């Protein structure tokens, strides 16, 4: 009569640590490279710095334009000067007008 004897294998002892290593490496990778990971934080900080610089530039430009518009309000500029400034900016003239071009003063 034949008897079967089972040979002890140690592979069962390696299954739990292997699964734990795969599990930890997956979450470790996503902790660094994921959407909310460490490197995403650095990219977000760089983008915030760029957008803040852009905001400062646009704010300065807006302030400059607001100051220029303030000069064109009623009472601070005569209508003839406004008409002259608009024609000079748009490079337009009426058919019967005589235009004398002078160099701008540096004052």
C-alpha positions as CSV (number, residue, x, y, z in Angstrom):
1,X,0.0,0.0,0.0
2,X,1.2,3.4,-0.9
3,X,1.0,6.4,1.4
4,X,1.2,10.0,0.4
5,X,3.3,12.3,2.5
6,X,2.9,16.0,2.1
7,X,6.0,18.1,1.8
8,X,5.9,21.3,3.8
9,X,6.3,24.4,1.6
10,X,7.3,27.8,2.8
11,X,5.5,29.7,0.0
12,X,2.5,30.3,2.2
13,X,4.6,32.4,4.6
14,X,5.7,34.7,1.7
15,X,2.2,35.5,0.4
16,X,1.2,38.0,3.1
17,X,4.5,40.0,3.0
18,X,4.3,40.1,-0.8
19,X,0.8,41.4,-0.8
20,X,1.7,44.0,1.8
21,X,4.7,45.1,-0.3
22,X,2.6,45.5,-3.4
23,X,0.0,47.4,-1.4
24,X,2.5,49.8,0.2
25,X,4.4,50.4,-3.1
26,X,1.1,51.3,-4.9
27,X,0.0,53.8,-2.3
28,X,3.6,55.1,-1.8
29,X,3.8,55.8,-5.6
30,X,0.5,57.7,-5.6
31,X,1.6,59.7,-2.5
32,X,4.4,61.2,-4.5
33,X,3.0,61.2,-8.1
34,X,-0.7,61.2,-7.6
35,X,-3.2,64.0,-8.2
36,X,-2.8,65.2,-4.6
37,X,0.7,64.0,-4.1
38,X,3.9,65.8,-3.1
39,X,5.0,66.7,-6.6
40,X,1.6,68.0,-7.4
41,X,1.9,70.4,-4.5
42,X,5.2,71.8,-6.0
43,X,3.6,72.2,-9.4
44,X,0.6,73.9,-7.9
45,X,2.9,76.4,-6.0
46,X,4.7,77.2,-9.2
47,X,1.5,77.8,-11.0
48,X,0.2,80.0,-8.2
49,X,3.4,82.1,-8.3
50,X,3.0,82.5,-12.1
51,X,-0.6,83.5,-11.8
52,X,0.1,86.0,-9.0
53,X,2.8,87.6,-11.2
54,X,0.2,87.8,-14.1
55,X,-2.3,89.3,-11.7
56,X,0.1,92.0,-10.6
57,X,0.9,92.9,-14.2
58,X,-2.8,93.0,-15.2
59,X,-3.7,95.1,-12.0
60,X,-0.9,97.6,-12.9
61,X,-2.2,97.8,-16.4
62,X,-5.7,98.3,-15.3
63,X,-4.7,101.1,-12.8
64,X,-2.8,102.8,-15.6
65,X,-5.9,102.6,-17.9
66,X,-8.2,103.8,-15.2
67,X,-5.9,106.9,-14.7
68,X,-6.0,107.6,-18.4
69,X,-9.8,107.3,-18.5
70,X,-10.1,109.6,-15.5
71,X,-8.3,112.3,-17.5
72,X,-11.0,112.1,-20.2
73,X,-14.0,112.7,-17.8
74,X,-16.1,115.8,-18.3
75,X,-14.7,119.0,-16.8
76,X,-11.0,117.9,-17.0
77,X,-10.7,118.0,-20.8
78,X,-12.2,120.3,-23.3
79,X,-14.3,118.8,-26.1
80,X,-11.9,120.1,-28.8
81,X,-8.9,118.5,-27.1
82,X,-10.9,115.2,-26.8
83,X,-11.8,115.4,-30.5
84,X,-8.1,116.1,-31.4
85,X,-6.8,113.3,-29.2
86,X,-9.3,110.8,-30.8
87,X,-8.4,111.8,-34.3
88,X,-4.7,111.6,-33.6
89,X,-5.1,108.1,-32.0
90,X,-7.3,106.8,-34.8
91,X,-5.3,108.6,-37.5
92,X,-8.5,110.1,-39.1
93,X,-9.4,113.5,-40.5
94,X,-12.3,115.0,-42.3
95,X,-12.0,115.7,-46.0
96,X,-11.8,119.5,-45.8
97,X,-9.4,119.7,-42.8
98,X,-5.8,120.9,-43.0
99,X,-3.5,118.9,-40.8
100,X,-0.2,120.3,-39.5
101,X,2.1,117.6,-38.1
102,X,4.5,118.7,-35.3
103,X,7.0,116.6,-33.4
104,X,5.9,115.8,-29.9
105,X,7.7,117.6,-27.1
106,X,9.5,115.5,-24.6
107,X,7.9,117.4,-21.7
